[in-house]
Amino acid sequence: MKNPFETEDRAAFRKTLRDFVTREIRPHADAWDEAGAVPWELHAKVGALGVWGFGVDEAYGGLGFDDCFMRAAFSEEFARCGAGGVPAAINGRMISIDPIQRLASAEIKDRVLADIIAGRKGSSLAVTEPGGGSDVANIQTRARLDGNHWVLNGQKTFITGGMTSDYFVIPARTGGAGLEGISLFFVEADTPGFSRTELPRKMGWWCSDQATLYLDDCRVPASSMMGDEGRGFTAIMQNFNLERVALIAGMLGMMKVCLEDGIAWAQERQTFGKPLIRHQVIRHKIADMAARIEAVEAYLNQICWSVNEGDMPVAAISNCKVFTSKALEFCASEAMQIMGGAGYLRGNRIERVYREVKVMAIGGGSEEIMRDLAVRQMGL
Ligand SMILES: Cc1cc2nc3c(=O)[nH]c(=O)nc-3n(C[C@H](O)[C@H](O)[C@H](O)COP(=O)(O)OP(=O)(O)OC[C@H]3O[C@@H](n4cnc5c(N)ncnc54)[C@H](O)[C@@H]3O)c2cc1C
C-alpha cells in the first residue's frame, strides 16, 4: 500500500540501506552465522551509513536530527538479511547510545560517543541479571560510594555485545529496595574488577555475542554516574520505548522475508501437476501472511508518527510488540509449511527466522510483560 508518511529523504535512506544489505550482508550472512561472528570491519561500514546518529548532536558524531521512520527502516532493512545475529552483533550499541548522549558527563561523551556512533568501538546496555530480567525494579547489582569512586558488585547476563563492547551502561542499586533505589553507571571494559564470559550455544542469533558480566569491587570514578542518583529506573524505561520500536520494525522485516521466500518457493515448486501457488490452501497462507504484514506496517507507521510528534505511545508500543511477535510466529510457521521439508534444512532464511522468533518474543520486554504494561498504561 502507499505509505502516507513516505518522503523522498526516507525513501532514499531506505534504498541506501537495502542496497547495503544486499551487497554487503546477504552474500555472507549464512557463513557469518555458522562461524559465530561478523567481521569487526562491518561495524564501521554500518556506522558510515549514519544509522547510530539519530537524536545525537553533530558535535558527537551524530546526525543532529531524529526520525522514527528512519530508525524503523534501519531495523526492518537489516532484518531482511535473514540472519538476526547480524543486526544483533552490530546493533547491541543502539540501546546504550541514547542514555550515553542524554545522561553521561560531557567528558565521557567527548571521549567515547563519536567512536561508538562511527562503529569504531562497541557499547552495550546491561540490565538483565541472572536472578531475572523482567522485574527491572528488583535489580540486585549494588554500587556504594567510596571517596570519589563508586564500587560496583553484581552480575549481568544475556548482554548483547557483552564480549566485544568497550563500554557499558549498567544500572545498579545505590539506595533501598524498589525502583527509586536504582542509578545508572558508565563502565569501561578495562576497569579492574570487570570480567565477562560468553553465553554459548544459543537457539539463534549465532553470529552475535551475549555475555555474563561480573562486577567484583569494580571501581569507577564518581563522575561515571549517569543522570541523577535514584533516577536509573526511569531512564531504562524511557530507553525501552525506542528499543521496542526497533524490535517491532525488525520483526516486520523478518515477516517480509517469510512472505517473499514463501511466494518464491510456491511459484517454483510443483505438486500434483501444478505450481504450489495454484493450490488454494497455499494461496490462503499467503493472504494471511500479507494481511498481518500490512497490519503491523500500519500500526508501526502510526507509532513512528506519534514519536516524531513528541508523544511516546507506550501502550501502543507494548501492544504492537506482542501483536507483532505473534504475527511473526504465524508467518514463520506458515512459510516453513509452504517450503515443506526443504524449509527444515539449514541455509535458508525461513529456517533461521523460525528459530529466531522466540528471542523477539522475549527480549526487550516479553509478551507477558508487554501486555501487563499496556494495561497499566490504560490506568487499570
Ligand atoms: C539473545 C538475547 C539477547 C539479550 N540481550 C540483552 C541485552 O543486551 N541487555 C539486557 O539487559 N538484556 C538482554 N537480554 C535479556 C532479555 O531482556 C530478558 O531475557 C527478558 O527481559 C526476560 O527476562 P528473563 O529471561 O530473566 O525472564 P524472567 O524475568 O525470569 O521471566 C521468565 C518468564 O516469565 C514471564 N514473567 C515474568 N514475570 C511475569 C509476571 N509478573 N506475570 C506473568 N509472566 C511473567 C516472562 O514473560 C518470561 O516469559 C537478552 C536476551 C536474549 C535471549
The ligand as an SDF file (V2000), in Angstrom:
LIG
                    3D

 53 58  0  0  0  0  0  0  0  0999 V2000
   19.5650  -13.3240   22.7830 C   0  0  0  0  0  0  0  0  0  0  0  0
   19.2270  -12.4030   23.9060 C   0  0  0  0  0  0  0  0  0  0  0  0
   19.8250  -11.1420   23.9550 C   0  0  0  0  0  0  0  0  0  0  0  0
   19.5860  -10.2950   25.0450 C   0  0  0  0  0  0  0  0  0  0  0  0
   20.2360   -9.0780   25.1210 N   0  0  0  0  0  0  0  0  0  0  0  0
   20.1120   -8.3190   26.2530 C   0  0  0  0  0  0  0  0  0  0  0  0
   20.8630   -7.1090   26.4210 C   0  0  0  0  0  0  0  0  0  0  0  0
   21.6100   -6.6790   25.5370 O   0  0  0  0  0  0  0  0  0  0  0  0
   20.7390   -6.4360   27.5900 N   0  0  0  0  0  0  0  0  0  0  0  0
   19.9280   -6.8560   28.5920 C   0  0  0  0  0  0  0  0  0  0  0  0
   19.8600   -6.2120   29.6250 O   0  0  0  0  0  0  0  0  0  0  0  0
   19.1710   -7.9950   28.4540 N   0  0  0  0  0  0  0  0  0  0  0  0
   19.2490   -8.7220   27.3100 C   0  0  0  0  0  0  0  0  0  0  0  0
   18.5080   -9.8660   27.1620 N   0  0  0  0  0  0  0  0  0  0  0  0
   17.6550  -10.3090   28.2590 C   0  0  0  0  0  0  0  0  0  0  0  0
   16.1720  -10.1430   27.9940 C   0  0  0  0  0  0  0  0  0  0  0  0
   15.8300   -8.7800   28.0010 O   0  0  0  0  0  0  0  0  0  0  0  0
   15.4420  -10.9630   29.0640 C   0  0  0  0  0  0  0  0  0  0  0  0
   15.6220  -12.3300   28.7170 O   0  0  0  0  0  0  0  0  0  0  0  0
   13.9860  -10.6370   29.1720 C   0  0  0  0  0  0  0  0  0  0  0  0
   13.7990   -9.3400   29.6780 O   0  0  0  0  0  0  0  0  0  0  0  0
   13.2410  -11.6230   30.1090 C   0  0  0  0  0  0  0  0  0  0  0  0
   13.9380  -11.7790   31.2980 O   0  0  0  0  0  0  0  0  0  0  0  0
   14.3130  -13.2490   31.8410 P   0  0  0  0  0  0  0  0  0  0  0  0
   14.8740  -14.0140   30.7040 O   0  0  0  0  0  0  0  0  0  0  0  0
   15.1550  -13.1080   33.0520 O   0  0  0  0  0  0  0  0  0  0  0  0
   12.9500  -13.9130   32.2070 O   0  0  0  0  0  0  0  0  0  0  0  0
   12.1590  -13.7920   33.6110 P   0  0  0  0  0  0  0  0  0  0  0  0
   12.0700  -12.3820   34.0090 O   0  0  0  0  0  0  0  0  0  0  0  0
   12.7480  -14.7500   34.5550 O   0  0  0  0  0  0  0  0  0  0  0  0
   10.7260  -14.3130   33.1570 O   0  0  0  0  0  0  0  0  0  0  0  0
   10.5310  -15.6900   32.7530 C   0  0  0  0  0  0  0  0  0  0  0  0
    9.1770  -15.7960   32.0540 C   0  0  0  0  0  0  0  0  0  0  0  0
    8.1600  -15.4500   32.9870 O   0  0  0  0  0  0  0  0  0  0  0  0
    7.3850  -14.3940   32.4760 C   0  0  0  0  0  0  0  0  0  0  0  0
    7.0350  -13.4960   33.5710 N   0  0  0  0  0  0  0  0  0  0  0  0
    7.8710  -12.8050   34.3760 C   0  0  0  0  0  0  0  0  0  0  0  0
    7.1700  -12.0730   35.2610 N   0  0  0  0  0  0  0  0  0  0  0  0
    5.8580  -12.3030   34.9990 C   0  0  0  0  0  0  0  0  0  0  0  0
    4.6420  -11.8130   35.5430 C   0  0  0  0  0  0  0  0  0  0  0  0
    4.6230  -10.9050   36.5170 N   0  0  0  0  0  0  0  0  0  0  0  0
    3.4830  -12.2610   35.0260 N   0  0  0  0  0  0  0  0  0  0  0  0
    3.4750  -13.1700   34.0110 C   0  0  0  0  0  0  0  0  0  0  0  0
    4.6040  -13.6490   33.4480 N   0  0  0  0  0  0  0  0  0  0  0  0
    5.7690  -13.2080   33.9210 C   0  0  0  0  0  0  0  0  0  0  0  0
    8.2480  -13.6810   31.4490 C   0  0  0  0  0  0  0  0  0  0  0  0
    7.4630  -13.0370   30.4870 O   0  0  0  0  0  0  0  0  0  0  0  0
    9.0240  -14.8390   30.8690 C   0  0  0  0  0  0  0  0  0  0  0  0
    8.2290  -15.4590   29.8720 O   0  0  0  0  0  0  0  0  0  0  0  0
   18.6900  -10.6960   26.0550 C   0  0  0  0  0  0  0  0  0  0  0  0
   18.0560  -11.9560   25.9740 C   0  0  0  0  0  0  0  0  0  0  0  0
   18.3120  -12.8040   24.9250 C   0  0  0  0  0  0  0  0  0  0  0  0
   17.6440  -14.1400   24.8830 C   0  0  0  0  0  0  0  0  0  0  0  0
  1  2  1  0
  2  3  1  0
  2 52  2  0
  3  4  2  0
  4  5  1  0
  4 50  1  0
  5  6  2  0
  6  7  1  0
  6 13  1  0
  7  8  2  0
  7  9  1  0
  9 10  1  0
 10 11  2  0
 10 12  1  0
 12 13  2  0
 13 14  1  0
 14 15  1  0
 14 50  1  0
 15 16  1  0
 16 17  1  0
 16 18  1  0
 18 19  1  0
 18 20  1  0
 20 21  1  0
 20 22  1  0
 22 23  1  0
 23 24  1  0
 24 25  2  0
 24 26  1  0
 24 27  1  0
 27 28  1  0
 28 29  2  0
 28 30  1  0
 28 31  1  0
 31 32  1  0
 32 33  1  0
 33 34  1  0
 33 48  1  0
 34 35  1  0
 35 36  1  0
 35 46  1  0
 36 37  1  0
 36 45  1  0
 37 38  2  0
 38 39  1  0
 39 40  1  0
 39 45  2  0
 40 41  1  0
 40 42  2  0
 42 43  1  0
 43 44  2  0
 44 45  1  0
 46 47  1  0
 46 48  1  0
 48 49  1  0
 50 51  2  0
 51 52  1  0
 52 53  1  0
M  END
$$$$
